[in-house]
């Protein structure tokens, strides 16, 4: 039996990470479930209608393919939308739909309504989907007043992300339209009716029949906005169909792109792009290029129209290469307005005035930008950094260098290009004032300092810094924010006194160094630098800098496990930031407090409350975008540890969507979110989906970090855990052994993460019946953890649990008692998840039973474990195991009313 207290692959992937995501609400969409034991909402005393394990609540809608029911899944304890197909659907079409729904069930994306499963009930095919409440997109588009074009683009960016995710899996929607999208109760746009999608590249079945069916529908005056169907297939909705779809030709992702652009055009302009009251007339208009002119007086920019017109091209080859490329263009349209809600980020508000004025005089000719990077990133520094990294001798040193060199080159090149652009905008093209140039140059100077400090940290590389070098370079502040004039103008001003202003600039440079050291894994170094800044900031009596220093030191204290001190600094930093209207730092402090209080100090309810406050602060215009994803991540981890898995999954999925949008699909922080989603799915027994997420995280890490990097071991380990549950033990052991080798070679034999891998491998060896090896691995893991983490750490309890399991498997109950007792004591005192504590109680009960004097307590412990497990809805086989033990170990002397003797928390 595997200990459910083992939380995935260790601490790193659950770490609080600083990224550059966008804004999301904290609370995911929730649908009221029907708890076990409560009356079902039927409104009558009649026996509820059942379809297999589903309780039918009412009918949501009917269509040409079947009926959609609101139902409740009694086995998985959740509400669902149940699409039941008509029984006259042809077998060929049913087979296709089953295949497509199975593919969709593996698609997990926050902007796509989830398909859970497909099967047959009473001879009819059904598709079970997520039940979502909200406002249909077509109704949202008709609001009075209508949403402005920016709001429309923002909503469609989310919907497009869902379509792009499906396209990546080879799926085409075929009927995207406003009526097949919804904005859920949390404001999250979601794509509906993917259950009617088709695999890209599928042959178009009976194309002449399809076209004839559409013509017949036209003759029957079917409205253009309604879907046209044939048995088992959706042709699409004429008003939004691509021309190739109307003509019965092959349909692919570019057809969805056409439909998407029609819908977005309609949302932005209030009318569709092509005239035509019938399908034939509409097709003629498209083929003739008969576009409606933009409405008079529209405020929609011509740039948006141009982007959409390419997506509306008659020839699919002339459209955008992919949905992802279309979305990238749409994001650029929002950039000026969207970045107006960003700030320079924590410690980014350098010299908005003083440096800018001095800088302007030096750069007015708009030449020599590269000279400003001399000694920061040039051939000499390149050679110095490479030598330092390779000199560490770690197995992945060369891999790391090969990955960071081009990124540093690209950043330096982009810096020079941005410098020239800012200068020329004022001095050559005369598009911006000198004051604006000053602001933008000051921002660019801040990025120069960030690059300087990052390179300095890399030039002093040791084993730890090499391990985090890719993350350090990926975390350099984005240059695009120097285009955001509104945010720069909203920055906190420097002190009026020139000497004080100079001192503030110097100390902010040191804060950049502390941040670089932290990103590179040199936590003690980061703490020392932040401590120096704190002492000098207190003397300056400049509140904004003091707030920045407090939050930076609080983050460093968290990294060195001084959690109480970290909490104190972060609380004070937040207060000072609010007092001085330093919104960026206030939001950052609240986000970090969510992590420290909720995760590090395991005060779960308080941590979630802080998370809600952090989200409110994150909505301030100056708040850095990283806050949103960080809060969602921290709150998701808290919920995971509480066992509230559905909400935890939603938070991590939304954090992933933010990070993918802001950082790109291959950023290291994207891998962290994928990993956390995989951990939750693993606990939910969604093993195939968990495997998909962990394997994608592995691919990102191997590509971005190299095959020997310690972070690769995290993904290998988690893949192994999923494979164990799938019964593929040999393959799981191979993944575990590779992960263990990477960690021992990269971190040393006595690192806590080596202990985590030893414990996992021991669990697998136990399952394989290799008891002596399992005991030896658990014993070595326990020694490492007690030495490095202390005797009462939750990870110590995991090793103790493992040792007790091995002893029980060997038939040595007496040897199992002491480690099981210690494990329970640690887990109760640390407020571990209820299921984790229940598992430990049952383990101890089994160890105690052979001692007649302990049987009453053993029986009570097992009963209490059973009660908790039953209330949490654990797997049926797990619950049956406990019930079988209770049935076989009835003690006539035991008094049922006697409570279990548990250690006090």
C-alpha positions in Angstrom: 0.0 0.0 0.0 1.4 3.4 -1.0 1.4 6.1 1.6 -0.9 8.8 0.3 1.1 11.3 2.3 3.8 11.4 -0.3 3.2 14.7 -2.1 4.5 14.1 -5.5 8.2 14.7 -6.2 9.4 16.9 -3.4 9.3 20.5 -2.6 10.8 22.3 -5.6 7.8 22.0 -8.0 5.5 23.3 -5.3 7.8 26.3 -4.7 6.5 29.8 -4.8 7.8 31.0 -8.2 8.0 34.5 -9.6 6.8 34.7 -13.2 5.2 37.1 -15.5 1.6 36.0 -15.9 -1.6 38.0 -16.5 -4.7 38.5 -14.3 -7.2 35.8 -13.2 -9.7 35.5 -10.4 -8.9 33.4 -7.5 -12.1 31.4 -7.2 -12.8 29.0 -10.0 -16.2 28.4 -11.4 -18.1 26.1 -9.0 -21.3 24.2 -9.6 -23.3 23.1 -6.6 -22.9 19.4 -6.2 -25.4 17.1 -4.5 -23.6 15.8 -1.4 -24.1 12.2 -0.5 -27.0 11.6 1.8 -28.9 14.8 0.8 -32.1 15.0 -1.1 -31.7 15.3 -4.9 -33.3 18.5 -6.4 -36.2 17.0 -8.3 -39.0 18.9 -6.7 -41.2 15.8 -6.3 -41.3 12.6 -4.3 -41.0 10.5 -7.5 -38.1 8.1 -7.8 -35.3 9.9 -9.7 -34.6 8.7 -13.2 -31.3 6.8 -13.5 -29.0 6.3 -16.4 -26.3 3.9 -15.2 -24.6 5.6 -12.3 -26.0 9.0 -13.3 -29.0 10.6 -11.6 -31.0 12.7 -14.1 -32.0 16.1 -12.7 -33.6 17.8 -15.7 -33.2 18.4 -19.5 -30.8 21.2 -20.6 -31.6 21.1 -24.3 -32.3 19.0 -27.4 -30.7 18.9 -30.8 -30.4 16.9 -34.0 -27.9 14.5 -32.4 -29.5 13.9 -29.1 -30.5 15.3 -25.8 -28.4 17.1 -23.1 -29.3 16.3 -19.5 -28.3 17.9 -16.2 -27.2 14.9 -14.2 -25.3 13.9 -11.1 -22.5 11.3 -11.1 -23.0 9.4 -7.9 -19.8 7.4 -8.1 -17.5 10.5 -8.6 -19.8 12.8 -6.6 -20.0 15.6 -9.1 -22.6 17.2 -11.4 -22.3 16.7 -15.1 -23.9 17.6 -18.4 -24.8 14.3 -20.1 -25.2 14.3 -23.9 -27.1 11.2 -24.8 -27.2 10.5 -28.6 -30.2 9.4 -30.4 -30.4 5.7 -30.9 -30.8 6.0 -34.6 -27.2 7.4 -35.0 -25.3 5.3 -37.5 -22.7 2.9 -36.0 -20.0 4.5 -38.1 -20.8 7.9 -36.7 -21.1 6.5 -33.2 -17.6 5.0 -33.5 -16.2 8.2 -34.7 -17.8 10.2 -31.9 -16.5 7.8 -29.4 -13.0 8.1 -30.7 -13.1 11.9 -30.7 -14.6 12.1 -27.2 -11.9 9.8 -25.9 -9.3 12.2 -27.4 -11.2 15.2 -25.9 -11.2 13.6 -22.5 -7.4 13.9 -22.5 -7.6 17.6 -23.3 -7.5 19.6 -20.1 -7.5 23.3 -20.6 -9.1 26.1 -18.5 -10.8 27.6 -21.5 -12.4 24.3 -22.7 -15.4 22.7 -21.1 -14.0 19.3 -20.0 -15.2 16.1 -21.5 -15.0 13.4 -18.7 -15.8 10.2 -20.5 -17.8 8.5 -23.2 -19.7 5.2 -23.0 -22.9 3.4 -23.6 -26.0 3.2 -21.3 -29.0 1.1 -22.1 -27.8 0.8 -25.7 -27.3 4.5 -26.3 -24.0 6.4 -26.6 -23.4 9.2 -24.1 -20.8 11.8 -23.4 -20.3 13.1 -19.9 -19.0 16.6 -19.7 -18.3 19.3 -17.1 -21.5 21.2 -16.1 -20.8 25.0 -16.3 -23.0 27.9 -15.4 -22.5 31.4 -16.9 -23.5 33.8 -19.6 -23.5 32.6 -23.2 -21.1 34.5 -25.3 -23.7 35.6 -27.9 -25.8 37.2 -25.0 -22.6 38.9 -23.6 -22.0 40.4 -27.1 -25.5 41.9 -27.1 -25.2 43.7 -23.8 -26.2 47.3 -23.7 -23.9 49.1 -23.8 -21.9 46.6 -26.0 -18.5 45.6 -24.7 -15.7 47.6 -26.3 -13.3 46.1 -28.8 -10.6 45.6 -26.1 -12.9 43.6 -23.9 -13.9 41.5 -27.0 -10.3 40.8 -27.9 -9.5 39.8 -24.4 -12.4 37.3 -24.2 -11.6 35.9 -27.6 -7.9 35.5 -26.7 -9.0 33.1 -24.0 -11.4 31.2 -26.3 -8.6 31.0 -28.9 -6.3 29.5 -26.4 -8.8 26.7 -25.9 -9.1 26.2 -29.6 -5.3 26.2 -30.0 -4.9 23.5 -27.3 -7.4 21.3 -29.2 -5.6 21.9 -32.5 -2.4 20.8 -30.9 -4.0 17.5 -30.2 -5.2 17.2 -33.8 -8.9 18.2 -33.0 -11.0 20.6 -35.0 -14.1 22.1 -33.5 -16.1 22.6 -36.8 -18.8 24.7 -35.3 -17.2 27.5 -33.3 -19.6 30.4 -32.9 -20.7 32.7 -30.1 -23.5 30.3 -29.2 -20.9 27.6 -28.5 -19.0 29.6 -25.9 -19.8 30.8 -22.4 -18.4 33.1 -19.9 -18.6 31.2 -16.7 -19.6 32.5 -13.3 -16.0 33.5 -12.5 -15.7 35.5 -15.8 -13.6 32.8 -17.5 -14.4 32.3 -21.2 -15.0 28.6 -22.1 -15.4 26.8 -25.5 -18.4 24.5 -25.5 -19.5 21.5 -27.7 -16.1 20.1 -28.4 -17.9 16.8 -28.1 -19.0 17.4 -31.8 -15.4 18.0 -33.0 -13.6 15.9 -35.6 -10.1 14.8 -35.9 -8.1 16.9 -38.3 -7.3 15.1 -41.4 -10.3 12.8 -41.2 -11.8 12.2 -44.6 -14.9 14.2 -45.3 -17.6 11.6 -45.3 -20.1 11.8 -48.1 -19.1 15.3 -49.1 -21.8 15.6 -51.8 -24.4 14.5 -49.3 -23.1 17.0 -46.8 -23.4 19.8 -49.3 -26.8 18.7 -50.4 -28.0 18.6 -46.7 -26.8 22.1 -46.3 -28.6 23.2 -49.4 -31.8 21.5 -48.2 -31.5 23.3 -44.9 -31.2 26.5 -46.8 -34.4 25.8 -48.8 -36.1 25.0 -45.5 -35.1 28.5 -44.3 -32.9 27.4 -41.4 -31.5 30.6 -39.8 -27.9 31.3 -40.7 -27.0 31.3 -37.0 -28.3 27.8 -36.3 -26.2 24.6 -36.8 -26.8 22.5 -39.8 -26.5 18.7 -39.1 -26.7 15.4 -40.7 -27.1 12.2 -38.7 -24.1 11.9 -36.5 -22.2 15.0 -37.9 -22.3 18.7 -37.6 -21.7 20.6 -40.8 -21.4 23.9 -38.9 -23.4 27.1 -38.6 -23.6 28.8 -42.0 -23.1 32.3 -40.7 -19.7 31.3 -39.2 -18.7 28.5 -41.6 -15.5 28.7 -43.7 -16.0 28.5 -47.5 -14.3 25.1 -47.7 -16.7 23.8 -45.1 -19.7 25.2 -47.0 -18.4 23.4 -50.1 -18.0 20.1 -48.4 -14.2 20.1 -48.7 -11.6 19.0 -46.2 -11.8 20.9 -42.9 -8.8 21.6 -40.6 -7.7 24.0 -37.9 -7.7 26.9 -40.4 -11.5 26.4 -40.8 -11.9 27.0 -37.0 -9.7 30.1 -37.5 -12.1 31.5 -40.1 -15.1 30.9 -37.8 -13.2 32.5 -34.9 -12.5 35.6 -36.9 -16.1 35.9 -38.0 -17.2 35.7 -34.4 -14.7 38.2 -33.2 -15.5 40.6 -36.0 -19.1 40.4 -35.0 -18.3 41.0 -31.4 -16.1 44.1 -32.1 -18.2 45.7 -34.9 -21.7 44.5 -34.0 -22.2 42.9 -37.4 -20.7 40.0 -39.3 -18.1 40.7 -42.0 -19.9 39.4 -45.0 -23.5 40.2 -46.2 -25.9 37.6 -47.2 -29.3 36.3 -46.0 -28.8 32.8 -47.3 -26.0 30.3 -47.3 -25.6 30.7 -51.1 -25.5 34.4 -50.9 -23.1 34.3 -48.1 -20.8 32.0 -50.0 -20.9 34.2 -53.0 -19.9 37.2 -50.9 -17.0 35.4 -49.4 -15.8 34.1 -52.8 -16.1 37.6 -54.3 -14.4 39.3 -51.3 -17.5 41.4 -50.7 -16.6 42.6 -47.2 -18.8 45.1 -45.4 -17.0 48.4 -44.7 -16.2 49.2 -41.1 -19.2 51.0 -39.5 -19.0 54.7 -39.5 -17.7 56.2 -36.3 -16.3 52.9 -35.1 -13.6 53.0 -32.5 -12.2 49.7 -33.5 -8.7 50.2 -34.8 -7.8 49.4 -38.4 -5.1 47.1 -37.1 -7.7 44.7 -35.6 -9.6 44.7 -38.9 -6.4 43.8 -40.8 -5.6 40.9 -38.4 -9.1 39.5 -38.8 -9.2 39.9 -42.6 -6.2 37.7 -42.9 -8.0 35.0 -40.9 -11.0 35.5 -43.2 -9.1 34.8 -46.4 -10.8 32.6 -49.0 -7.8 30.4 -49.4 -6.9 28.6 -46.1 -3.2 28.8 -47.1 -3.5 32.6 -47.0 -4.8 32.7 -43.4 -2.6 32.8 -40.3 -0.3 29.7 -40.1 -2.0 28.6 -36.8 -4.3 29.8 -34.1 -1.3 30.5 -32.0 0.1 32.9 -34.5 -3.3 34.7 -34.8 -3.5 35.0 -31.0 0.0 36.5 -30.9 -1.1 39.2 -33.3 -4.2 39.9 -31.2 -2.1 40.2 -28.1 0.1 42.8 -29.7 -3.0 44.9 -30.3 -3.8 45.0 -26.6 -0.2 45.6 -25.6 -0.3 49.4 -25.2 -3.5 49.3 -23.1 -2.7 46.0 -21.3 0.7 47.1 -20.3 -0.9 50.2 -18.8 -2.0 47.9 -16.0 1.5 46.7 -15.4 4.3 48.1 -13.3 8.0 47.8 -13.5 7.6 45.1 -11.0 9.2 44.7 -7.6 12.4 46.7 -7.4 11.9 47.9 -10.9 11.1 51.6 -10.2 14.6 52.9 -10.8 15.5 56.6 -11.5 12.4 57.6 -13.4 13.6 61.2 -13.6 17.2 61.6 -12.7 18.7 58.8 -14.7 16.5 59.6 -17.7 17.6 63.2 -18.0 21.3 62.3 -17.7 20.8 59.5 -20.1 19.1 61.6 -22.8 22.1 63.8 -23.3 24.3 60.7 -23.8 22.1 59.0 -26.4 20.6 61.8 -28.4 22.5 60.8 -31.6 20.9 57.3 -31.4 24.2 55.5 -31.9 26.5 53.5 -29.7 23.8 51.6 -27.8 25.9 48.5 -27.7 28.7 50.4 -25.9 26.4 50.6 -22.9 26.7 46.9 -22.5 30.5 46.8 -22.6 31.6 45.0 -19.5 28.1 43.7 -18.9 27.7 41.2 -21.7 30.5 41.2 -24.2 33.2 38.7 -25.4 35.2 39.0 -22.2 32.2 38.4 -19.9 31.0 35.6 -22.2 34.3 33.8 -21.8 34.3 34.5 -18.0 30.8 33.1 -17.5 31.4 30.0 -19.7 34.7 29.2 -17.7 32.9 29.6 -14.4 30.1 27.3 -15.3 32.2 24.6 -16.8 34.7 24.8 -13.9 31.9 23.5 -11.5 32.2 20.1 -13.1 28.5 19.2 -12.7 27.2 16.8 -15.3 24.9 19.3 -16.9 27.3 22.3 -17.0 27.9 22.2 -20.8 24.1 21.7 -21.4 23.4 24.7 -19.2 25.9 26.9 -21.0 24.6 25.9 -24.4 21.1 27.0 -23.3 21.9 30.3 -21.6 24.4 31.7 -24.1 21.9 32.3 -26.9 19.3 33.7 -24.4 21.8 36.2 -23.1 22.8 37.1 -26.6 19.1 37.6 -27.5 18.4 39.7 -24.5 21.4 42.0 -25.1 20.5 42.3 -28.8 16.9 43.2 -27.9 18.2 45.8 -25.4 20.2 47.5 -28.1 17.2 47.5 -30.5 14.9 48.9 -27.8 17.4 51.6 -27.0 17.6 52.7 -30.7 13.8 52.6 -31.0 13.3 54.8 -27.9 15.8 57.3 -29.1 14.6 57.5 -32.7 11.0 57.9 -31.7 11.9 61.2 -30.2 15.0 62.5 -32.1 14.3 61.2 -35.6 10.6 60.4 -36.0 9.4 63.0 -33.4 6.6 60.6 -32.3 7.1 61.1 -28.5 8.2 63.9 -26.2 11.6 64.1 -24.5 9.8 63.5 -21.2 8.5 60.2 -22.4 11.9 59.3 -23.8 13.4 60.0 -20.3 10.9 57.6 -18.7 11.5 54.8 -21.2 15.3 55.2 -21.1 15.1 55.0 -17.3 13.2 51.7 -17.6 15.7 50.4 -20.1 18.5 51.4 -17.7 16.9 49.3 -15.0 17.0 46.3 -17.4 20.7 46.9 -18.0 21.3 46.7 -14.3 19.3 43.5 -14.1 21.4 42.0 -16.9 24.6 43.2 -15.2 23.6 41.5 -11.9 22.5 38.3 -13.5 25.8 38.0 -15.4 27.8 38.8 -12.3 26.0 36.0 -10.4 26.7 33.6 -13.3 30.4 34.6 -13.4 30.6 33.4 -9.8 28.9 30.1 -10.5 29.0 27.2 -8.3 27.0 23.9 -8.4 23.9 25.5 -7.1 23.9 28.5 -9.4 24.5 26.4 -12.4 21.4 24.3 -11.5 19.2 27.5 -11.6 21.1 29.4 -14.4 18.4 28.8 -17.0 15.7 30.0 -14.6 17.8 33.1 -13.7 18.2 34.1 -17.4 14.5 33.3 -18.2 13.5 35.6 -15.3 15.2 38.7 -16.6 12.7 41.6 -16.7 10.9 42.0 -20.0 12.0 44.8 -22.2 8.6 45.3 -23.7 7.4 47.0 -20.5 9.6 50.0 -21.3 7.0 50.7 -24.0 4.3 51.1 -21.4 4.3 54.8 -20.8 1.2 54.9 -18.6 2.8 52.4 -16.2 6.1 54.3 -16.1 4.2 57.5 -15.3 2.4 55.7 -12.5 5.7 54.6 -10.9 6.6 55.8 -7.4 8.7 59.0 -7.7 12.2 59.3 -6.3 13.0 61.5 -3.4 13.4 65.2 -4.2 16.8 65.4 -2.6 19.4 64.4 -5.2 21.7 62.7 -2.7 18.9 60.6 -1.3 17.7 59.8 -4.9 21.2 58.6 -5.8 21.3 56.4 -2.7 18.0 54.9 -3.5 19.2 54.0 -7.0 22.3 52.4 -5.6 20.3 50.3 -3.2 17.8 49.2 -5.8 20.7 47.9 -7.8 21.7 45.8 -4.8 18.1 44.5 -4.6 18.4 43.4 -8.2 21.6 41.5 -7.1 19.7 39.9 -4.3 16.9 38.9 -6.7 19.5 37.4 -9.1 21.1 35.4 -6.3 17.7 34.1 -5.3 16.8 33.0 -8.8 20.2 31.3 -9.1 19.5 29.3 -5.9 22.1 31.1 -3.7 19.6 31.8 -1.0 22.1 32.7 1.7 23.8 35.1 -0.6 20.5 36.7 -1.4 19.7 37.1 2.3 23.0 38.7 3.1 22.6 41.3 0.3 19.0 42.0 1.3 20.1 42.4 4.9 22.6 45.1 3.9 20.0 46.9 1.9 17.6 46.8 4.9 20.0 48.4 7.2 20.7 51.2 4.8 17.1 51.7 3.8 16.0 52.1 7.4 18.5 55.0 7.7 17.3 56.7 4.5 13.7 56.9 5.8 12.3 56.6 2.3 9.2 54.4 2.6 8.9 52.9 -0.9 12.5 51.5 -0.7 12.0 50.2 2.8 8.9 48.3 1.6 10.9 46.8 -1.3 13.8 45.8 1.0 11.4 44.2 3.5 9.7 42.1 0.9 13.0 41.1 -0.7 14.4 40.0 2.6 11.2 38.2 3.5 11.5 36.2 0.3 15.1 35.4 1.1 14.2 34.3 4.6 11.5 32.0 3.2 14.2 30.4 1.0 16.4 29.6 4.0 13.4 28.2 6.0 13.2 31.0 8.5 9.4 31.1 8.0 8.4 33.0 11.1 10.9 35.8 10.3 9.8 35.8 6.7 6.2 36.3 7.7 7.1 39.2 9.9 9.0 41.0 7.2 6.4 40.4 4.6 3.6 41.7 6.9 5.6 44.8 7.7 6.6 45.3 4.0 2.9 45.1 2.9 1.9 47.7 5.5 4.7 50.1 4.5 3.9 49.6 0.8 0.2 50.4 1.3 1.0 53.4 3.4 3.2 54.8 0.5 0.8 53.7 -2.3 3.4 51.3 -3.6 0.9 49.0 -5.1 3.3 46.7 -6.9 5.1 45.8 -3.7 1.9 45.5 -1.7 0.6 42.9 -4.1 3.9 41.1 -4.2 4.0 41.0 -0.4 0.4 39.6 -0.2 1.2 36.9 -2.7 4.3 35.8 -0.8 2.4 35.8 2.5 -0.1 33.4 0.9 2.7 31.0 0.3 4.6 31.4 3.6 1.5 31.3 5.8 -0.6 28.8 3.8 2.1 26.4 2.6 5.3 26.9 4.7 3.5 27.3 8.0 0.5 25.1 7.1 -2.1 27.6 8.4 -4.4 26.6 5.6 -7.5 28.7 6.2 -5.5 31.8 7.0 -3.4 31.2 3.9 -6.4 31.0 1.6 -7.8 34.2 3.2 -4.5 36.0 2.4 -4.8 34.6 -1.1 -8.1 36.3 -1.6 -6.6 39.6 -0.3 -3.6 39.2 -2.6 -5.9 38.8 -5.6 -7.6 42.1 -4.7 -4.3 43.8 -4.5 -3.2 42.2 -7.7 -6.0 44.0 -9.6 -4.3 47.4 -8.8 -3.0 49.0 -12.0 0.6 49.0 -10.9 0.6 45.4 -9.6 3.1 43.1 -11.4 1.4 40.4 -13.5 3.4 37.6 -11.8 1.2 38.0 -8.7 -1.8 36.4 -10.3 -0.2 33.1 -11.1 1.8 33.1 -7.9 -1.3 33.4 -5.8 -3.2 30.8 -7.8 -0.2 28.5 -7.4 0.2 29.0 -3.7 -3.6 28.6 -3.1 -3.6 25.5 -5.2 -0.9 23.9 -3.2 -2.7 24.7 0.1 -5.9 23.2 -1.3 -3.9 20.1 -2.5 -2.6 19.6 1.0 -6.1 20.0 2.4 -7.3 17.4 -0.1 -9.7 19.8 -1.8 -8.6 18.5 -5.2 -11.2 19.9 -7.6 -10.5 23.5 -6.6 -6.7 22.9 -6.4 -6.8 21.6 -10.0 -8.7 24.6 -11.2 -6.2 27.0 -9.6 -3.2 25.3 -11.1 -4.9 25.1 -14.5 -5.5 28.8 -14.5 -2.0 29.5 -13.3 -0.8 27.4 -16.3 -2.9 29.4 -18.7 -1.4 32.6 -17.4 2.2 31.4 -17.6 1.8 30.0 -21.1 0.3 33.2 -22.3 2.9 35.5 -20.7 6.0 33.4 -20.8 5.5 31.0 -23.7 4.8 27.3 -23.7 8.4 26.2 -23.0 9.3 28.4 -20.0 10.5 26.6 -16.8 7.7 28.0 -14.8 5.2 26.4 -17.2 6.8 23.1 -16.4 6.2 23.8 -12.7 2.5 24.4 -13.3 2.2 21.3 -15.5 3.8 19.3 -12.7 1.4 20.6 -10.1 -1.6 19.8 -12.3 -0.2 16.3 -12.7 0.1 15.8 -9.0 -3.5 16.8 -8.5 -4.7 14.6 -11.3 -2.7 11.7 -9.8 -4.5 12.1 -6.5 -7.8 12.2 -8.4 -7.0 8.9 -10.1 -7.0 10.6 -13.5 -3.8 8.7 -14.4 -3.8 9.1 -18.1 -4.2 12.9 -17.9 -1.6 13.0 -15.1 0.8 11.2 -17.4 0.2 13.6 -20.2 1.0 16.6 -18.0 4.1 15.1 -16.4 5.5 14.0 -19.8 5.0 17.5 -21.2 6.8 18.9 -18.2 9.6 16.4 -18.7 9.9 17.4 -22.4 10.1 21.1 -21.4 12.8 20.4 -18.9 14.9 18.1 -21.0 14.8 20.6 -23.9 15.3 23.7 -21.8 17.7 22.4 -19.0 19.3 19.3 -20.5 18.8 15.6 -19.8 21.0 15.6 -16.7 19.5 18.5 -14.8 18.1 17.9 -11.3 14.7 19.3 -12.4 14.4 16.6 -15.0 14.5 14.1 -12.1 11.3 15.6 -10.7 9.4 14.8 -13.8 10.9 11.3 -14.2 10.0 10.6 -10.6 6.3 11.7 -11.0 6.0 9.7 -14.3 7.2 6.7 -12.4 4.6 7.2 -9.7 1.8 7.3 -12.2 3.2 4.2 -14.0 3.1 2.3 -10.6 -0.6 3.0 -10.3 -1.1 1.8 -13.8 0.7 -1.4 -12.9 3.7 -0.8 -15.2 6.3 -1.5 -12.5 9.3 -2.3 -14.6 9.0 1.0 -16.6 8.3 2.8 -13.4 11.5 1.4 -11.8 13.5 2.5 -14.8 12.2 6.1 -14.4 12.9 6.1 -10.7 16.5 4.8 -11.1 17.3 7.4 -13.7 15.9 10.1 -11.4 17.9 8.8 -8.5 21.1 8.8 -10.5 20.5 12.4 -11.7 19.9 13.6 -8.2 22.9 11.9 -6.6 25.2 13.1 -9.3 23.8 16.6 -9.4 23.1 17.2 -5.7 25.3 14.9 -3.8 24.4 11.7 -1.9 23.1 13.4 1.2 20.8 16.0 -0.2 17.1 15.9 1.0 15.9 15.5 -2.6 18.0 12.3 -2.9 16.1 11.1 0.2 12.8 11.8 -1.5 13.9 9.7 -4.5 15.1 6.9 -2.2 11.7 6.8 -0.4 9.8 6.6 -3.7 12.1 3.8 -5.0 11.7 2.0 -1.7 7.9 2.1 -2.1 8.2 0.6 -5.6 10.6 -2.1 -4.3 8.1 -3.0 -1.7 5.4 -3.4 -4.3 7.8 -5.7 -6.2 8.4 -7.8 -3.1 12.1 -6.8 -2.7 11.8 -6.2 1.0 15.5 -6.0 2.1 16.3 -3.4 -0.6 13.1 -1.5 0.3 14.1 -1.4 4.0 17.6 -0.2 3.2 16.4 2.6 0.9 13.9 3.8 3.5 16.5 3.7 6.2 19.0 5.7 4.2 16.2 8.3 3.3 15.3 8.6 7.0 18.9 9.3 8.0 19.2 12.0 5.4 16.0 13.6 6.3 16.5 13.6 10.1 19.9 15.1 9.6 19.0 17.8 7.2 15.3 18.6 8.0 15.1 17.8 11.7 13.3 14.9 13.6 9.7 16.3 13.3 9.6 17.3 9.6 6.6 15.8 7.6 9.1 14.2 5.2 10.5 12.3 8.2 7.0 10.9 8.8 7.0 9.6 5.2 10.2 7.6 5.8 8.9 6.3 9.1 5.7 5.2 7.4 7.7 3.4 4.8 9.8 1.6 7.3 6.7 0.4 9.2 5.1 -0.8 6.0 8.2 -2.9 5.2 8.2 -4.4 8.7 4.6 -5.4 8.4 5.3 -7.0 5.0 8.0 -9.0 6.7 5.7 -10.1 9.4 7.5 -8.1 12.1 4.7 -6.2 13.7 6.8 -5.2 16.7 9.4 -3.5 14.5 6.6 -1.6 12.8 5.2 0.0 15.9 7.8 2.5 16.8 8.1 4.1 13.3 4.3 4.0 12.9 3.8 5.8 16.3 6.3 8.5 15.4 4.8 9.0 11.9 1.3 9.5 13.4 2.6 11.9 16.0 4.4 14.0 13.4 1.4 14.1 11.0 -1.2 15.0 13.7 1.0 17.7 15.1 1.7 19.2 11.6 -2.0 19.2 10.6 -1.4 16.9 7.7 -4.2 16.2 5.3 -7.0 14.1 6.8 -6.5 11.2 4.4 -2.8 11.1 5.2 -3.5 10.9 8.9 -6.2 8.3 8.3 -3.7 6.1 6.4 -1.2 6.4 9.2 -3.8 5.4 11.8 -4.7 2.3 9.9 -1.0 1.4 9.5 -0.5 1.8 13.3 -3.7 -0.3 13.9 -2.2 -3.2 11.9 1.1 -3.0 13.8 -0.6 -2.9 17.2 -3.0 -5.8 16.7 -0.6 -8.6 17.5 -0.3 -7.2 21.1 -3.4 -8.2 22.9 -3.1 -5.3 25.3 -3.2 -2.9 22.3 -6.2 -4.3 20.5 -8.8 -1.9 21.8 -6.7 1.0 20.6 -5.9 -0.7 17.3 -9.6 -1.3 16.6 -10.5 2.3 17.5 -7.7 3.7 15.2 -8.9 1.5 12.3 -12.5 2.6 12.8 -11.6 6.2 12.9 -9.5 5.8 9.7 -12.4 4.1 8.0 -14.8 6.9 9.0 -12.4 9.6 7.5 -11.8 7.5 4.3 -15.5 7.0 3.7 -16.3 10.6 4.2 -13.6 11.6 1.7 -14.8 9.2 -0.9 -11.5 7.2 -1.4 -11.1 4.5 -3.9 -13.5 1.6 -3.4 -10.7 -1.0 -3.2 -8.9 1.1 -0.5 -12.0 1.4 1.6 -12.7 -2.4 1.1 -9.2 -3.1 2.4 -10.0 -1.3 5.7 -13.4 -2.9 6.0 -12.0 -6.4 5.4 -9.5 -5.8 8.2 -12.1 -4.6 10.6 -14.3 -7.6 9.8 -11.4 -10.0 10.4 -10.2 -8.3 13.6 -13.2 -8.1 15.8 -12.2 -7.8 19.5 -14.9 -8.7 22.0 -13.1 -6.9 24.8 -12.8 -3.6 22.8 -15.2 -0.9 23.9 -16.4 0.9 20.8 -17.0 4.2 22.8 -13.3 4.4 23.8 -11.6 7.0 21.7 -8.3 6.3 19.9 -5.3 7.4 21.9 -3.7 9.9 19.4 -0.9 12.3 20.2 -2.1 15.8 20.8 -1.3 18.4 18.1 
